[in-house]
């Protein structure tokens, strides 16, 4: 059995997936819904009313957190999709789930390893571009002689993609100081007090395109997100909107999956998303890793994803 939770609401059913929401509505498949478990105290808010309306429409039974789970539901594996959580919030969610007889696929330490790039980086030697971790501005000055500009700049949790490409690239020392200062000062939710300076590598087919009309352009090349469960690929999808240049030959697909599985094996995080890219020379590298519960599933074939994950979960 599987439980799926979005932003604090959990839906549970026999080999089924359903809709859940806190503050917003998301649909995963109306025909498959069985039961809903509320992992947060009920309150007379519009969010609660929305969820109850959704539950009524799709014939989902709602189960409160202070009640025991129905017979046969305890021990259910659980996914918790939603926005990026702090380590403390994830641990709290994990503990609440445990109290309900549910277990998240990743524990708090595994979640943190997947989400914070500087923790994962030592495991990715020779698979990913060279990177430097900066937690204080003084440390930045010491690494400047080692850098070849331009460089890519991100936080421990992620890059500021919503602000566009130019907000994530530094062409010289002063620009780099500005980017790092912002991450360490104003945007600690993205950096968790660590900025990551990365070697900028040439991605095959990368062209500056508008992946969102509201933001500056971003170079969309051959980058894919592979979702793995216990070092087995469940599915993969092109990382960016649109088609260019997403299509792979059989040999390219095999090489792409091989490096994703190598990263997954090194990290040993049960449920892991690995972002891989093809360089202009044809070789594949790891660009990032994430907990799939807290990142976009990109252009994953979702039916294949859910079916593959369910088979893995149900396998003795």
N, C-alpha and C positions, 0 to 999 in steps of 0.2 A: 504493500500500500504506500501511498505517497500523500504528503500534505504540501500545499502551496500557499505561501503567505506573502502578501504585498503590503509593505508599510504597516505591519502590525496586525493584519487580519489574515487568518489562516483558513484555507478550504481543504477539506479532507474527503477522500472517497476511495473506494476500491478501484485501483488502477485508473483513476480519473483525475481530471484537472478542471478547475472551475474559475469563476471570476471572484476577485476580492478587492477591497479598496479601503483606504483611509484618506478622506479628504478629496479623493478623485476616483474616477471609475476606470477600470481596465477590464477588457474582455479577453478571455483565453479560449472560450468555447462553451456555448450555452448547452449543447446537447449532452455534455459529459458531467455536468455538475451533480454533486451528491449531497454534501454537507458543508457547513461553514462553522469554523471555530473562531471565536473572538478571543484574541490574546491580550486584550486591553480592557480595563474596567469600562462597563457601559456608562454612557452619559447621554442626556437628552439633547444632543447636538445635531446639527444638520448632517454631519458625517454619519452618525448612527442611523439617522432616518434614511439617508441615501443607501446605506448598506442593506437595511431591512427591506427597502423597496426593491433593490436588486435581487435579494434572496427570494422575495415573494414572486417576482417575475419569472425567475428561473427555477422555482420550486426547490429552493435550497433551505435546509433546516439550519437554524442558527443555534450555536452552542456557546454558552457563556464560560468565561475563564474560571469562575469559582465553582463550576460543576465538574464532576468526574467525566472523563471521556466515555462514550458508549462502549459497551462490551466488544472486544475484538479490535478496538482502534489503538490501544496503547502500543508503543514501540514503533509507531509509524515514522518513516523518514520524512523530513521536512525541508522545504526550500523557503527562503525568506527574501523575495524579490522586492526591490525598492531603491530608495536613494542611499548614498554612501553613509554608513553609520560610524560614529566614533567607536573606538575599541570597547569603551565602557558600555555603550548602548548595545553593541552586538553581544557582549557577555551577558548583559541583562536579558536580552531576548533569548539567548541560548538557555539561560537558567530557567526562564519562565516556560519555555518549550519542554525542558526536561521534567519540570514539575507536572506537566500535562501528559507525560509519557511520549513526547515527540523528541526526535533528535535531528538537529540540523546536520547537513552533510559535512560541513566544515565546523570544527570547534573554533573558539576565539583565537587561539594561536595560529591555526591554519589560515583563518580569515585574514589576520593581520599580515602574515607572510605573503599572501596573494595580493593584498591591497597596497602595501607600502613598498615601493620599488626598491628602495635602498636595502630593505631586508632580503628581497629576492635576488638582488644583483650578484652577491657572492656565489650563488648557485648557477649563475648563467654565464660564467666565464667562457669566452670565445664563441658564445652564441649571440651576443648582443653588443651594440656599439659601446665603446669605452665611456665610462661615466664617472663623475666625481660628486661626492655628497658634501654639501655645504650647510652647516648649521649656524654659523656666525660669519659676519662680513669679513672678519680678519682671516678666516680660513680661505675665503675667495682669493685674497691677494696672494696667498701662497701657491695656489694652483694656476694662476694666470700664465706663468712661463711654459706650462705644459700644454696649453690650449692652442688649437688652430681654428681661427674664426672663419666663417660663422659657426656658432654652436647652438644647440637646442637647450632650452631651459624649461623645467617643469617642477612641480611639487612632488613630494613623496607619494601622494595619492593619485595625482594626475596632472595633465597639462591644461592650460587655460584655453581650450579649443573654442569655447564660446566667444572669446575675444579675438579670434583669428590668428593666422600664422605669424604675423609680425609681432604679436604680443608674446610669442614663444621662442623667438629667435633673437640672438644677440650677434651683431656684426663686429663688435669691438669691445674692449674692456669697460668703457663707461656705460655702454648699453647693457652689458652683462651685470654691472653693479646695480643698475636701475631695476632690471628684471628680478634679480635675487632679493633686493631690498623689499620689493613689493610682496614676494612670496613669503619672506620671513616676517614681514611686518603686518600687512593688511589682510593677507589671504592664508592664514594659518590653517583654515579648514582644508585647503588643498595641499598645503606643504607639511602640516603637522611639525612645523619648525625645522624642516629640512628641504632645501632646494637641491635639485639634481641637474647638473650641467652635463650634457651629452654630446658626444661626437655626432656631427651631422653627416648622414650618409646618403648617397644618391639612390633613390627608390625608382625601380623600373616603371616607366610610364607616368611618373608623377607630374602633374600639371596643376597650376593654381586655378582652382575652380570654386564656384560658389556652392558649397555643400549645404548652406543655409542662407537664404536671401537676406537675413537680418544681420549677418556678420561678415567680417572680412574673409577673403578667399583662403582656402586651405589646399595644399597639394595632395590630390587624391591619386595614388598610384596603386600598384599591386600589393595590397595589404589585406589580410584575411584574419578573422577571429575564429580560432578552433576551440571548441568546448570539450573538455576531457573529464572523464570520471574514472578514477583509479587507473590512470595512464592508458585509458582507452578513448579514442575519439568518438564522441557522440554525433557531432555534426560540425560543419563550418560554414561561414558565410563571408561574403565580401564586406569589408569594414565600412565602406562609404556608400552613400546613396548613388543610384544610377548603375550603369553597366561597365563603364570604361575603367580599367582594363581587367575585368573580373574573370574571364574564361581561361581555364588552365588545360594543358595537355595532361595525359595520364601520367607521364613522367614528372611533370611539374607538380601535380597533385601529390604524388608519392613523396617527392622531396619536401614539399611544404608540410605534409603531415608528419614526416619523420622528425623534422626539427622541432615541431610543436610537442611531439611525444617525448623527445629527449629533454626538453625543458620541464615537462610535466613530471617525468621520472626523477629528475634532479630535485625538484621542489617537494615532491611527495605530498602535495595537497590534494585531498580526494576529489573535490569539485573545482576545476580550474579552467579559466579562459586564457588562452595564449594568443597574443597578436603577433603575426609573422608577416614579413615583407620580403619581396624579391628585389635584390639589388640590380642595378643596370647590367652587371656582369653575369647575372643569371643565378647566383647563389642566394640562399634563403637565410634570414636572420630573425631572431626574436626581437620585437620592438617593445613589448610590454606584457605583463601578466595581470590578471584580475580575478577576483571572486565573481563568478557569473551572476551571483545574486545581486550585485551592485553595479553592473555595467550593461550597456545596451547589447542585445543579442544580434545586432546588426542585421545582415540579410540571411540569417540562419533559416533553413527549411524547418519551420517549427514543428510540423507534424512528425518529421523524422527525428527531431531533437527529443520531443516528449516520448515518442515510442521507444527510442533507444535508451533514454534514461530510465524509463519505467522497467524495461527488460533488465537493465543492470541492477536496479534497486530490488527487483523481485527475485533475482537469481540467488539460489541458496548459497 
